[in-house]
Amino acid sequence: MEPTSRPSRLEARIAPDVHALLKRAAEIEGRSLTDFVVSASLEAARRTVEQADLLRLSGESANFVAQLLAEPPAPTPAMARAIARHEKLVVPE
């Protein structure tokens, strides 16, 4: 028999005016307070994680990266040795 996943519980103490506002917003959308709060929280959490996962560069940094990609610098001696070792170990297809 497969174990069933039980929902987790989340509790929060909030000011009465915040509760009233959340309840009113839920009613406007025709949803339960729990559904409204979970949905809004999930959306905010996804947005936060997505923003944290993005790499943001200034215009100057983006130009620097593009320049390095267009004209890569010569490999250092250590990099040249690593490339040579890699070519010995990896057989081209």
C-alpha positions, 0 to 999 in steps of 0.5 A: 500500500502506498503512503498517502501524503497529508497536507501540512498545516500553517497557522498565523497570528494576524491583526484584526484589520489584516484578517478583515481585509483578507476575508473581504478580498476572498469574498470578492473573489468568491473563494474561501479565506484559506483558498485565497491566502494559500493561492496568494502566498503560493503566487508570491513564493513562486515570484520570489523564488523565480526572481532569486533564480534569475541572473541580473547583469547591469548593461556594463556587465552584460557587455563585458560578458558578451565581449568575452564570449565574442573574443575569449582570452587566451587560455592560461597555462593551467587551462591549456594543461587541463584541455590537453588532459581532457583531450587525452581522456575524452574520445571525440565521437 
